[in-house]
Amino acid sequence: MICRIILLISLTSRVSGTFVVKVAQTSYQAEENHTITLEWMFTTKPDSSSTSLIISCYMVTGNNEVSDLYIVYKGVEVSESQVGQFAGRVQSDKDALREGRIRLHVTRLRTDDSGWYTCDVKTNDGVSSDRCRLNVTAAVDQPEPQKPTERPQPESQGRIGLYVGLTAAGLAVCAGLYFTFRLYSNPGGRDQAEEHKLENMDAAE
């Protein structure tokens, strides 16, 4: 907050110079629970001192509420600046900062992260600012894919054929036993069977 006030005072005074801050993209679109990388670029000179670098990045909602995102004061990152909404969810690329780029990775996005993101930068070369818009949409529930109907495997088909064959053989045996039982349970039928058997033996002789 202190850094932002200092920068706003400096911006109001319009320090002269060719120093420029520019966003890599003017608009970002993302889905909640995902990660987004916001990037700004500013002009640097080889003899620029990092101790003069002051950066204040913050988000402004539609209700004009301000949440600090990233602060560097005299070349040192102020970790305590991440409180409330963005606590523990913003990581900066320190190597990129040395090259004049502010790269902020915002994780676990929420729909209330939607808004305008501004970075004010001040160096010995001047003061400048730029902003971008981030829109975070609600996650869409994906329907579970339906499982395809499983066809019997060749091995299963072989087992089914074996079971059918055994069942048919069992029915045939049962039918033979049934007719034999009926035949011998009937005396007349049994006598006829004995006579028929003797006739066959005589014919064979």
Backbone as ProteinMPNN parsed JSONL, in Angstrom:
{"seq_chain_A": "MICRIILLISLTSRVSGTFVVKVAQTSYQAEENHTITLEWMFTTKPDSSSTSLIISCYMVTGNNEVSDLYIVYKGVEVSESQVGQFAGRVQSDKDALREGRIRLHVTRLRTDDSGWYTCDVKTNDGVSSDRCRLNVTAAVDQPEPQKPTERPQPESQGRIGLYVGLTAAGLAVCAGLYFTFRLYSNPGGRDQAEEHKLENMDAAE", "coords_chain_A": {"N_chain_A": [[0.83, -1.193, 0.0], [1.931, 1.287, 0.826], [3.954, 1.583, -1.068], [2.401, 1.822, -3.369], [1.13, 4.266, -2.957], [3.326, 5.989, -2.999], [4.107, 5.65, -5.656], [1.836, 6.579, -7.028], [1.886, 9.27, -6.331], [4.235, 9.968, -7.605], [3.53, 9.425, -10.264], [1.599, 11.324, -10.645], [3.105, 13.625, -10.625], [4.339, 13.326, -13.006], [7.042, 12.428, -13.998], [9.63, 13.213, -16.171], [10.94, 11.605, -19.15], [11.916, 8.686, -21.085], [10.958, 6.353, -20.189], [9.013, 3.393, -20.207], [6.222, 1.333, -19.497], [4.658, -1.666, -20.407], [1.976, -3.918, -21.093], [2.078, -7.445, -21.806], [-0.132, -8.694, -22.874], [-3.367, -7.375, -23.45], [-5.68, -8.486, -22.563], [-6.846, -11.332, -20.756], [-8.007, -14.687, -20.566], [-9.317, -17.211, -18.525], [-9.902, -20.306, -16.686], [-11.465, -21.177, -13.602], [-9.56, -22.518, -10.866], [-7.368, -23.026, -12.405], [-4.075, -21.972, -13.642], [-2.606, -18.81, -14.32], [-0.429, -16.678, -16.202], [0.593, -13.472, -15.861], [1.991, -10.7, -17.541], [4.259, -7.978, -17.716], [6.256, -5.485, -19.347], [9.151, -3.453, -19.085], [11.273, -0.687, -19.877], [14.78, -0.871, -19.627], [18.081, 0.142, -18.584], [21.586, -0.479, -19.059], [23.136, 0.644, -16.981], [21.349, 0.977, -14.952], [20.276, 1.114, -11.613], [19.328, -1.429, -9.391], [18.465, -0.85, -6.892], [16.924, 1.352, -7.035], [14.551, 0.561, -7.995], [11.078, 0.392, -7.925], [8.098, -1.314, -7.618], [4.653, -1.778, -7.967], [2.047, -3.909, -8.059], [-1.331, -4.594, -8.569], [-4.799, -5.571, -8.158], [-7.914, -4.43, -9.39], [-11.27, -4.553, -8.724], [-14.66, -4.746, -10.096], [-16.08, -3.302, -8.275], [-14.392, -1.373, -7.513], [-12.608, -2.176, -5.568], [-9.416, -2.769, -4.148], [-6.739, -5.032, -4.393], [-3.628, -6.031, -3.292], [-1.031, -7.427, -5.223], [1.647, -7.799, -5.956], [4.697, -6.496, -4.819], [7.608, -4.567, -5.046], [10.167, -3.009, -3.39], [12.598, -0.662, -3.625], [14.212, -2.472, -4.99], [13.857, -4.827, -3.58], [11.827, -7.599, -3.009], [8.666, -7.466, -1.491], [7.391, -9.65, 0.518], [5.325, -9.694, 2.329], [3.333, -8.333, 1.157], [1.446, -9.842, -0.082], [-1.524, -10.483, 0.853], [-4.731, -11.494, 2.166], [-6.885, -11.937, -0.494], [-4.997, -12.864, -2.441], [-3.086, -14.243, -1.057], [-0.375, -16.405, -0.801], [-0.747, -17.314, -3.399], [0.56, -16.207, -5.545], [3.387, -16.105, -7.57], [6.548, -14.841, -8.468], [8.729, -14.266, -11.271], [11.94, -14.03, -10.823], [14.267, -13.954, -12.363], [13.338, -13.011, -14.802], [12.669, -10.44, -14.065], [15.106, -9.099, -13.878], [15.59, -8.697, -16.502], [13.878, -6.783, -17.236], [11.21, -7.535, -17.219], [8.086, -8.228, -15.815], [6.787, -10.974, -14.502], [4.112, -12.685, -13.395], [2.812, -15.446, -11.772], [-0.27, -16.618, -11.217], [-1.961, -18.768, -9.198], [-4.465, -21.394, -8.709], [-6.904, -20.179, -9.578], [-9.776, -18.067, -9.045], [-13.222, -17.186, -9.481], [-13.698, -14.63, -8.537], [-11.319, -13.414, -9.015], [-11.431, -12.044, -11.297], [-10.955, -9.024, -13.06], [-9.323, -5.767, -13.328], [-5.83, -5.587, -13.778], [-3.066, -3.929, -12.641], [0.22, -2.589, -13.037], [2.431, -0.463, -11.534], [5.449, 1.161, -12.122], [8.556, 2.397, -11.064], [11.654, 3.877, -11.685], [15.052, 5.17, -11.748], [15.001, 6.176, -14.252], [12.478, 7.008, -14.83], [8.854, 7.002, -14.571], [6.146, 4.816, -15.018], [3.107, 3.138, -16.122], [0.844, 0.4, -16.664], [-2.035, -1.594, -17.618], [-4.003, -4.66, -17.548], [-6.718, -6.844, -18.483], [-8.338, -9.456, -16.734], [-10.355, -12.257, -17.048], [-12.061, -14.631, -15.307], [-13.631, -17.642, -15.627], [-16.273, -19.835, -14.457], [-15.61, -23.244, -13.571], [-16.37, -25.919, -15.753], [-18.306, -28.733, -15.294], [-17.33, -31.879, -16.315], [-19.05, -34.445, -18.01], [-19.138, -37.859, -16.984], [-17.588, -40.328, -18.963], [-19.468, -42.808, -20.736], [-19.282, -46.282, -20.153], [-18.334, -48.633, -22.612], [-20.326, -51.362, -23.893], [-19.337, -54.512, -22.908], [-18.073, -57.128, -24.825], [-18.282, -60.712, -24.971], [-15.264, -62.435, -24.36], [-13.105, -64.49, -26.443], [-12.301, -66.721, -24.9], [-14.308, -66.799, -22.985], [-16.493, -67.321, -24.613], [-15.848, -69.922, -25.434], [-16.099, -71.313, -23.039], [-18.818, -70.983, -22.586], [-19.863, -72.525, -24.716], [-18.945, -75.054, -23.935], [-20.375, -75.439, -21.558], [-22.981, -75.508, -22.582], [-22.848, -77.82, -24.18], [-22.33, -79.837, -22.255], [-24.653, -79.636, -20.776], [-26.576, -80.439, -22.66], [-25.744, -83.084, -23.074], [-26.192, -84.133, -20.554], [-28.975, -83.909, -20.393], [-29.69, -85.755, -22.369], [-28.794, -88.191, -21.259], [-30.43, -88.295, -19.012], [-32.91, -88.513, -20.266], [-32.653, -91.059, -21.507], [-32.405, -92.732, -19.259], [-34.881, -92.281, -18.154], [-36.717, -93.371, -20.045], [-35.859, -96.017, -19.965], [-36.437, -96.698, -17.34], [-39.231, -96.496, -17.438], [-39.814, -98.525, -19.195], [-38.984, -100.91, -17.898], [-40.452, -100.769, -15.628], [-42.93, -101.453, -16.444], [-44.519, -104.453, -16.648], [-45.491, -105.864, -18.897], [-44.275, -104.587, -20.941], [-41.661, -105.199, -20.258], [-41.583, -107.991, -20.668], [-42.05, -108.138, -23.4], [-39.745, -106.969, -24.223], [-37.904, -108.935, -23.444], [-38.665, -111.053, -25.057], [-38.193, -109.953, -27.524], [-35.484, -109.744, -27.355], [-34.695, -112.47, -27.276], [-35.609, -113.333, -29.802], [-33.868, -111.917, -31.41], [-31.477, -113.186, -30.73], [-31.975, -115.799, -31.662], [-32.147, -115.326, -34.351], [-29.616, -114.571, -34.861], [-28.206, -116.938, -34.534]], "CA_chain_A": [[0.0, 0.0, 0.0], [2.823, 2.442, 0.887], [4.616, 1.7, -2.366], [1.441, 2.288, -4.354], [0.93, 5.689, -2.718], [4.525, 6.668, -3.502], [4.072, 5.617, -7.11], [0.767, 7.444, -7.504], [2.38, 10.642, -6.212], [5.224, 10.157, -8.663], [2.822, 9.471, -11.532], [0.907, 12.61, -10.726], [4.094, 14.652, -10.957], [4.75, 13.088, -14.388], [8.482, 12.508, -14.192], [9.955, 13.177, -17.589], [11.823, 10.519, -19.554], [11.401, 7.756, -22.092], [10.648, 5.097, -19.504], [7.693, 2.905, -20.612], [5.746, 0.027, -19.04], [3.635, -2.141, -21.333], [1.536, -5.294, -20.837], [2.288, -8.378, -22.911], [-1.478, -8.866, -23.427], [-4.325, -6.462, -22.825], [-6.794, -9.259, -22.021], [-6.589, -12.748, -20.482], [-9.184, -15.515, -20.264], [-8.902, -18.442, -17.861], [-10.938, -21.029, -15.958], [-11.137, -21.284, -12.188], [-8.683, -23.603, -10.418], [-6.204, -23.103, -13.283], [-2.999, -21.01, -13.383], [-2.418, -17.836, -15.396], [0.78, -15.871, -16.09], [0.431, -12.084, -16.303], [3.331, -10.192, -17.843], [4.5, -6.59, -18.106], [7.637, -5.218, -19.759], [9.558, -2.057, -18.919], [12.584, -0.411, -20.455], [15.893, -0.834, -18.671], [19.382, 0.573, -19.101], [22.657, -1.27, -18.431], [23.655, 1.26, -15.764], [20.255, 1.201, -14.017], [20.49, 0.495, -10.307], [18.149, -2.156, -8.929], [18.012, -0.286, -5.62], [15.968, 2.429, -7.31], [13.355, -0.04, -8.591], [9.872, 0.268, -7.108], [7.005, -1.896, -8.406], [3.418, -2.074, -7.238], [1.051, -4.554, -8.913], [-2.554, -4.786, -7.79], [-6.013, -5.849, -8.927], [-9.069, -3.599, -9.071], [-12.512, -5.226, -9.117], [-15.709, -3.875, -10.608], [-16.545, -2.46, -7.166], [-13.266, -0.479, -7.19], [-11.829, -2.687, -4.451], [-8.031, -2.985, -4.558], [-6.02, -6.11, -3.713], [-2.211, -6.06, -3.668], [-0.618, -8.656, -5.886], [3.11, -7.943, -5.978], [5.357, -5.231, -4.506], [9.061, -4.518, -4.919], [10.536, -1.689, -2.886], [14.045, -0.446, -3.723], [14.842, -3.686, -5.493], [13.604, -5.982, -2.716], [10.432, -8.04, -3.04], [7.989, -7.407, -0.203], [6.542, -10.848, 0.561], [4.149, -9.416, 3.159], [2.319, -7.62, 0.377], [0.41, -10.789, -0.501], [-2.442, -10.765, 1.952], [-6.131, -11.583, 1.744], [-7.317, -12.706, -1.657], [-3.909, -13.476, -3.212], [-2.081, -14.8, -0.143], [0.148, -17.718, -1.163], [-1.16, -17.752, -4.735], [1.279, -15.46, -6.583], [4.832, -16.319, -7.623], [7.18, -13.97, -9.459], [9.921, -14.776, -11.947], [12.992, -13.06, -10.479], [15.193, -13.846, -13.491], [12.715, -12.141, -15.802], [12.688, -9.065, -13.558], [16.4, -8.508, -14.226], [15.559, -8.386, -17.936], [12.861, -5.769, -17.495], [9.89, -8.155, -17.39], [7.377, -8.632, -14.596], [5.992, -12.169, -14.813], [3.439, -13.133, -12.177], [2.036, -16.667, -11.935], [-1.378, -16.651, -10.257], [-2.452, -20.147, -9.163], [-5.768, -21.688, -8.108], [-7.756, -19.037, -9.924], [-11.158, -18.025, -8.58], [-14.016, -16.287, -10.313], [-13.581, -13.255, -8.059], [-10.046, -12.854, -9.468], [-11.711, -11.259, -12.506], [-10.823, -7.581, -12.859], [-8.204, -5.076, -13.97], [-4.551, -5.768, -13.097], [-2.191, -2.797, -12.962], [1.565, -2.54, -12.479], [3.112, 0.829, -11.548], [6.891, 0.946, -12.003], [9.371, 3.609, -10.956], [13.116, 3.732, -11.619], [15.718, 6.463, -11.946], [14.755, 6.614, -15.621], [11.142, 7.561, -14.967], [7.72, 6.308, -13.983], [5.137, 4.46, -16.008], [2.116, 2.176, -15.637], [-0.05, -0.181, -17.667], [-2.941, -2.553, -17.007], [-4.628, -5.664, -18.408], [-7.978, -7.37, -17.958], [-8.418, -10.91, -16.575], [-11.708, -12.775, -16.836], [-12.008, -16.023, -14.861], [-14.954, -18.264, -15.737], [-16.492, -20.996, -13.594], [-15.233, -24.529, -14.162], [-17.475, -26.691, -16.31], [-18.238, -30.149, -14.921], [-17.289, -32.785, -17.461], [-19.791, -35.693, -17.754], [-18.328, -39.072, -17.004], [-17.817, -41.107, -20.186], [-20.162, -44.081, -20.556], [-18.46, -47.451, -20.465], [-18.899, -49.426, -23.706], [-20.785, -52.707, -23.554], [-18.254, -55.478, -23.099], [-18.419, -58.356, -25.544], [-17.596, -61.896, -24.406], [-13.975, -62.757, -24.927], [-13.082, -65.846, -27.038], [-12.232, -67.736, -23.86], [-15.638, -66.889, -22.379], [-17.368, -67.997, -25.568], [-15.541, -71.357, -25.377], [-16.691, -71.86, -21.817], [-20.274, -71.059, -22.772], [-20.134, -73.687, -25.567], [-18.718, -76.261, -23.141], [-21.502, -75.592, -20.648], [-24.154, -75.916, -23.372], [-22.662, -79.207, -24.579], [-22.503, -80.69, -21.084], [-26.075, -79.62, -20.422], [-27.297, -81.266, -23.632], [-25.403, -84.488, -22.805], [-26.877, -84.516, -19.325], [-30.398, -84.096, -20.707], [-29.826, -86.999, -23.132], [-28.658, -89.294, -20.308], [-31.648, -88.32, -18.196], [-34.013, -89.019, -21.092], [-32.453, -92.492, -21.668], [-32.748, -93.368, -17.986], [-36.339, -92.18, -17.955], [-37.403, -94.36, -20.886], [-35.501, -97.348, -19.468], [-37.231, -96.903, -16.136], [-40.618, -96.71, -17.845], [-39.912, -99.81, -19.877], [-38.866, -102.002, -16.945], [-41.51, -100.66, -14.615], [-44.136, -102.024, -17.068], [-44.196, -105.881, -16.851], [-45.736, -106.269, -20.291], [-43.208, -104.042, -21.775], [-40.415, -105.917, -19.986], [-41.659, -109.291, -21.344], [-41.841, -107.912, -24.829], [-38.335, -106.693, -24.442], [-37.176, -110.192, -23.328], [-38.959, -111.824, -26.266], [-37.49, -109.311, -28.631], [-34.074, -110.059, -27.192], [-34.524, -113.865, -27.663], [-35.726, -113.409, -31.254], [-32.624, -111.424, -32.017], [-30.435, -114.161, -30.52], [-32.235, -116.894, -32.568], [-31.816, -114.882, -35.717], [-28.146, -114.519, -34.994], [-27.714, -118.309, -34.657]], "C_chain_A": [[0.872, 1.254, 0.0], [3.487, 2.677, -0.455], [3.666, 2.262, -3.403], [1.19, 3.78, -4.203], [2.108, 6.496, -3.256], [4.489, 6.753, -5.016], [3.003, 6.55, -7.658], [1.168, 8.914, -7.415], [3.366, 10.94, -7.336], [4.552, 10.269, -10.018], [2.105, 10.792, -11.722], [1.867, 13.718, -11.129], [4.633, 14.484, -12.371], [6.246, 13.295, -14.596], [8.805, 12.354, -15.669], [10.893, 12.023, -17.89], [11.145, 9.624, -20.568], [11.044, 6.416, -21.492], [9.204, 4.679, -19.801], [7.438, 1.526, -20.007], [4.617, -0.4, -19.955], [3.276, -3.58, -21.009], [1.822, -6.159, -22.058], [0.969, -8.65, -23.631], [-2.412, -7.904, -22.7], [-5.479, -7.211, -22.182], [-6.397, -10.719, -21.87], [-7.91, -13.438, -20.149], [-8.698, -16.817, -19.647], [-10.084, -19.046, -17.125], [-10.502, -21.207, -14.514], [-10.386, -22.587, -11.89], [-7.462, -23.786, -11.318], [-5.166, -22.061, -12.862], [-2.852, -20.094, -14.586], [-1.114, -17.078, -15.142], [0.51, -14.499, -16.688], [1.81, -11.474, -16.481], [3.295, -8.733, -18.269], [5.957, -6.461, -18.516], [7.943, -3.74, -19.537], [10.988, -1.879, -19.416], [13.63, -0.314, -19.354], [17.154, -0.338, -19.378], [20.464, -0.221, -18.384], [23.131, -0.694, -17.108], [22.572, 1.534, -14.737], [20.519, 0.454, -12.716], [19.212, -0.175, -9.847], [17.603, -1.584, -7.625], [17.027, 0.861, -5.813], [14.638, 1.89, -7.825], [12.222, -0.16, -7.573], [8.75, -0.215, -8.015], [5.811, -2.122, -7.486], [2.397, -2.619, -8.228], [-0.168, -4.894, -8.056], [-3.73, -5.025, -8.73], [-7.148, -4.96, -8.438], [-10.32, -4.298, -9.598], [-13.509, -4.217, -9.677], [-16.265, -2.953, -9.549], [-15.459, -1.502, -6.695], [-12.535, -0.897, -5.914], [-10.437, -3.06, -4.958], [-7.398, -4.086, -3.72], [-4.58, -6.133, -4.211], [-1.823, -7.437, -4.177], [0.885, -8.883, -5.754], [3.724, -6.568, -5.74], [6.861, -5.445, -4.4], [9.413, -3.099, -4.484], [12.053, -1.587, -2.818], [14.776, -1.746, -4.046], [14.584, -4.928, -4.689], [12.122, -6.319, -2.748], [9.851, -8.037, -1.624], [6.992, -8.558, -0.146], [5.268, -10.605, 1.358], [3.039, -8.721, 2.387], [1.187, -8.54, -0.056], [-0.434, -11.166, 0.712], [-3.85, -10.883, 1.378], [-6.322, -12.475, 0.539], [-6.188, -13.467, -2.342], [-2.833, -14.102, -2.332], [-1.677, -16.212, -0.567], [-0.192, -18.185, -2.561], [-0.407, -17.05, -5.864], [2.771, -15.727, -6.464], [5.404, -15.454, -8.737], [8.411, -14.649, -10.042], [11.037, -13.75, -11.753], [13.998, -12.903, -11.616], [14.638, -12.92, -14.565], [12.775, -10.685, -15.364], [13.994, -8.368, -13.902], [16.449, -8.087, -15.692], [14.493, -7.34, -18.275], [11.486, -6.354, -17.77], [9.337, -8.541, -16.027], [6.466, -9.784, -14.982], [5.435, -12.726, -13.507], [2.565, -14.331, -12.486], [0.971, -16.709, -10.834], [-2.004, -18.042, -10.315], [-3.829, -20.226, -8.521], [-6.751, -20.538, -8.322], [-9.176, -19.204, -9.401], [-11.915, -17.032, -9.448], [-13.912, -14.84, -9.845], [-12.187, -12.668, -8.302], [-10.244, -12.024, -10.734], [-11.609, -9.773, -12.183], [-9.649, -7.015, -13.638], [-6.946, -5.235, -13.117], [-3.576, -4.693, -13.59], [-0.83, -2.974, -12.305], [2.111, -1.128, -12.663], [4.592, 0.572, -11.301], [7.612, 2.288, -11.976], [10.837, 3.222, -10.863], [13.719, 5.132, -11.718], [15.446, 7.023, -13.33], [13.359, 7.204, -15.798], [10.104, 6.703, -14.284], [6.717, 6.01, -15.08], [4.215, 3.383, -15.434], [1.32, 1.637, -16.815], [-0.904, -1.245, -16.986], [-3.502, -3.517, -18.044], [-5.878, -6.185, -17.711], [-7.909, -8.89, -17.889], [-9.863, -11.296, -16.291], [-11.61, -14.262, -16.505], [-13.429, -16.586, -14.86], [-15.043, -19.478, -14.82], [-16.123, -22.272, -14.325], [-16.477, -25.271, -14.611], [-17.284, -28.143, -15.924], [-18.31, -31.011, -16.163], [-18.071, -34.049, -17.148], [-18.876, -36.898, -17.851], [-18.623, -39.881, -18.268], [-18.494, -42.433, -19.887], [-19.251, -45.23, -20.97], [-19.103, -48.249, -21.592], [-19.3, -50.821, -23.231], [-19.691, -53.712, -23.877], [-18.777, -56.726, -23.795], [-17.673, -59.53, -24.923], [-16.284, -62.151, -25.111], [-14.011, -64.176, -25.503], [-13.054, -66.942, -25.993], [-13.592, -67.926, -23.211], [-16.602, -67.62, -23.297], [-17.13, -69.502, -25.554], [-16.148, -72.008, -24.148], [-18.193, -72.002, -21.953], [-20.642, -72.267, -23.62], [-19.968, -74.992, -24.813], [-19.89, -76.517, -22.206], [-22.752, -76.066, -21.389], [-24.055, -77.381, -23.76], [-22.873, -80.164, -23.423], [-23.971, -80.76, -20.67], [-26.879, -80.518, -21.351], [-27.017, -82.753, -23.372], [-26.122, -84.979, -21.546], [-28.355, -84.753, -19.561], [-30.615, -85.404, -21.467], [-29.732, -88.21, -22.203], [-29.908, -89.429, -19.458], [-32.823, -88.891, -18.983], [-33.887, -90.531, -21.264], [-32.816, -93.248, -20.397], [-34.253, -93.368, -17.752], [-37.073, -93.256, -18.759], [-37.083, -95.782, -20.437], [-36.315, -97.677, -18.223], [-38.685, -97.197, -16.475], [-40.8, -98.096, -18.44], [-39.914, -100.95, -18.861], [-39.863, -101.916, -15.804], [-42.834, -101.199, -15.131], [-43.847, -103.508, -17.364], [-44.379, -106.327, -18.28], [-44.649, -105.776, -21.199], [-41.916, -104.779, -21.556], [-40.413, -107.265, -20.665], [-41.428, -109.139, -22.826], [-40.372, -107.657, -25.124], [-37.514, -107.97, -24.387], [-37.406, -111.034, -24.574], [-38.201, -111.27, -27.458], [-35.997, -109.644, -28.585], [-33.788, -111.492, -27.618], [-34.633, -114.026, -29.17], [-34.446, -112.97, -31.94], [-31.511, -112.44, -31.864], [-30.646, -115.347, -31.47], [-31.845, -116.543, -33.994], [-30.297, -114.888, -35.91], [-27.573, -115.913, -35.143], [-27.988, -118.874, -36.053]], "O_chain_A": [[0.592, 2.193, -0.744], [3.579, 3.81, -0.929], [4.063, 3.084, -4.229], [1.052, 4.489, -5.199], [1.928, 7.54, -3.883], [4.799, 7.793, -5.596], [3.236, 7.242, -8.65], [0.843, 9.709, -8.296], [3.341, 12.014, -7.938], [4.94, 11.1, -10.839], [2.019, 11.31, -12.835], [1.506, 14.631, -11.872], [5.304, 15.376, -12.891], [6.662, 14.225, -15.288], [8.293, 11.451, -16.331], [11.567, 11.516, -16.993], [9.962, 9.779, -20.871], [10.847, 5.442, -22.218], [8.281, 5.483, -19.672], [8.316, 0.664, -20.003], [3.72, 0.388, -20.254], [4.152, -4.383, -20.686], [1.811, -5.68, -23.192], [0.948, -8.818, -24.85], [-2.268, -7.654, -21.503], [-6.189, -6.651, -21.347], [-5.71, -11.282, -22.723], [-8.802, -12.851, -19.536], [-7.784, -17.456, -20.168], [-11.124, -18.41, -16.954], [-9.315, -21.368, -14.231], [-10.558, -23.601, -12.566], [-6.605, -24.619, -11.024], [-5.343, -21.358, -11.867], [-2.957, -20.535, -15.73], [-0.739, -16.861, -13.99], [0.23, -14.378, -17.881], [2.702, -11.704, -15.665], [2.448, -8.306, -19.053], [6.799, -7.244, -18.078], [7.094, -2.88, -19.773], [11.798, -2.805, -19.377], [13.386, 0.255, -18.29], [17.267, -0.396, -20.603], [20.288, -0.599, -17.225], [23.493, -1.445, -16.203], [22.815, 2.236, -13.755], [20.935, -0.705, -12.729], [18.137, 0.422, -9.901], [16.44, -1.795, -7.283], [16.374, 1.291, -4.863], [13.705, 2.656, -8.067], [12.392, -0.739, -6.5], [8.477, 0.389, -9.053], [5.959, -2.602, -6.362], [1.935, -1.905, -9.118], [-0.034, -5.419, -6.951], [-3.67, -4.728, -9.923], [-7.325, -4.759, -7.236], [-10.412, -4.596, -10.789], [-13.249, -3.014, -9.726], [-16.862, -1.927, -9.875], [-15.57, -0.895, -5.63], [-11.914, -0.065, -5.253], [-10.29, -3.597, -6.055], [-7.503, -4.083, -2.493], [-4.338, -6.241, -5.413], [-2.232, -8.464, -3.636], [1.341, -9.993, -5.481], [3.33, -5.589, -6.374], [7.325, -6.382, -3.749], [9.015, -2.121, -5.117], [12.71, -2.311, -2.07], [15.808, -2.068, -3.457], [15.045, -6.003, -5.069], [11.269, -5.455, -2.545], [10.467, -8.541, -0.685], [5.891, -8.464, -0.687], [4.244, -11.235, 1.097], [1.935, -8.541, 2.9], [0.09, -8.073, -0.363], [-0.083, -12.057, 1.485], [-4.126, -10.438, 0.264], [-5.953, -13.649, 0.563], [-6.39, -14.599, -2.78], [-1.765, -14.455, -2.832], [-2.52, -17.102, -0.68], [0.047, -19.347, -2.89], [-0.713, -17.28, -7.034], [3.351, -15.591, -5.387], [4.821, -15.347, -9.816], [9.046, -15.487, -9.402], [11.075, -12.726, -12.436], [14.532, -11.811, -11.808], [15.377, -12.14, -15.165], [12.916, -9.791, -16.199], [13.997, -7.171, -14.19], [17.246, -7.232, -16.077], [14.24, -7.05, -19.444], [10.681, -5.744, -18.474], [10.042, -9.109, -15.193], [5.488, -9.595, -15.705], [6.179, -13.175, -12.635], [1.685, -14.265, -13.345], [1.298, -16.824, -9.652], [-2.518, -18.451, -11.356], [-4.3, -19.283, -7.885], [-7.34, -20.008, -7.38], [-9.707, -20.312, -9.322], [-11.321, -16.151, -10.07], [-14.023, -13.918, -10.654], [-11.896, -11.559, -7.855], [-9.309, -11.367, -11.191], [-12.114, -9.318, -11.157], [-9.061, -7.684, -14.487], [-6.978, -5.045, -11.901], [-3.304, -4.572, -14.785], [-0.728, -3.443, -11.171], [2.243, -0.646, -13.788], [4.951, -0.154, -10.374], [7.316, 3.189, -12.761], [11.219, 2.358, -10.074], [13.007, 6.135, -11.764], [15.638, 8.216, -13.564], [13.085, 7.838, -16.817], [10.428, 5.795, -13.52], [6.467, 6.837, -15.957], [4.506, 2.793, -14.394], [1.14, 2.315, -17.826], [-0.553, -1.742, -15.915], [-3.487, -3.245, -19.245], [-6.067, -5.991, -16.51], [-7.483, -9.544, -18.84], [-10.509, -10.733, -15.407], [-11.137, -15.057, -17.318], [-14.313, -16.068, -14.178], [-14.03, -20.073, -14.453], [-16.297, -22.379, -15.539], [-17.506, -25.254, -13.936], [-16.233, -28.728, -16.189], [-19.236, -30.889, -16.965], [-17.806, -34.687, -16.129], [-17.968, -36.952, -18.68], [-19.788, -40.095, -18.605], [-18.153, -43.109, -18.916], [-18.553, -45.168, -21.982], [-20.303, -48.518, -21.541], [-18.709, -51.381, -22.309], [-19.183, -53.749, -24.997], [-19.793, -57.299, -23.4], [-16.566, -59.368, -24.41], [-16.213, -62.088, -26.338], [-14.851, -64.982, -25.102], [-13.7, -67.977, -26.159], [-13.998, -69.051, -22.918], [-17.419, -68.425, -22.85], [-18.078, -70.281, -25.65], [-16.653, -73.128, -24.216], [-18.782, -72.987, -21.508], [-21.605, -72.969, -23.313], [-20.74, -75.931, -25.008], [-20.351, -77.65, -22.067], [-23.491, -76.916, -20.893], [-25.042, -78.113, -23.686], [-23.525, -81.196, -23.585], [-24.465, -81.812, -20.266], [-27.75, -81.265, -20.906], [-27.925, -83.582, -23.438], [-26.599, -86.112, -21.497], [-28.934, -85.684, -19.002], [-31.61, -86.092, -21.24], [-30.507, -89.156, -22.344], [-30.388, -90.535, -19.212], [-33.631, -89.651, -18.449], [-34.892, -91.237, -21.181], [-33.466, -94.291, -20.458], [-34.819, -94.325, -17.223], [-37.935, -93.96, -18.232], [-37.94, -96.662, -20.517], [-36.818, -98.79, -18.07], [-39.303, -98.062, -15.854], [-41.815, -98.754, -18.216], [-40.744, -101.854, -18.946], [-40.085, -102.897, -15.094], [-43.769, -101.386, -14.353], [-43.026, -103.806, -18.231], [-43.557, -107.063, -18.827], [-44.179, -106.473, -22.099], [-41.144, -104.986, -22.493], [-39.382, -107.682, -21.193], [-40.697, -109.919, -23.436], [-39.841, -108.083, -26.15], [-36.557, -108.129, -25.145], [-36.479, -111.654, -25.093], [-37.652, -112.006, -28.278], [-35.342, -109.803, -29.615], [-32.763, -111.745, -28.251], [-33.851, -114.763, -29.771], [-34.004, -113.572, -32.919], [-30.674, -112.567, -32.757], [-29.682, -115.868, -32.032], [-31.291, -117.358, -34.732], [-29.789, -115.176, -36.994], [-26.551, -116.081, -35.809], [-27.64, -120.021, -36.334]]}, "name": "protein", "num_of_chains": 1, "seq": "MICRIILLISLTSRVSGTFVVKVAQTSYQAEENHTITLEWMFTTKPDSSSTSLIISCYMVTGNNEVSDLYIVYKGVEVSESQVGQFAGRVQSDKDALREGRIRLHVTRLRTDDSGWYTCDVKTNDGVSSDRCRLNVTAAVDQPEPQKPTERPQPESQGRIGLYVGLTAAGLAVCAGLYFTFRLYSNPGGRDQAEEHKLENMDAAE"}
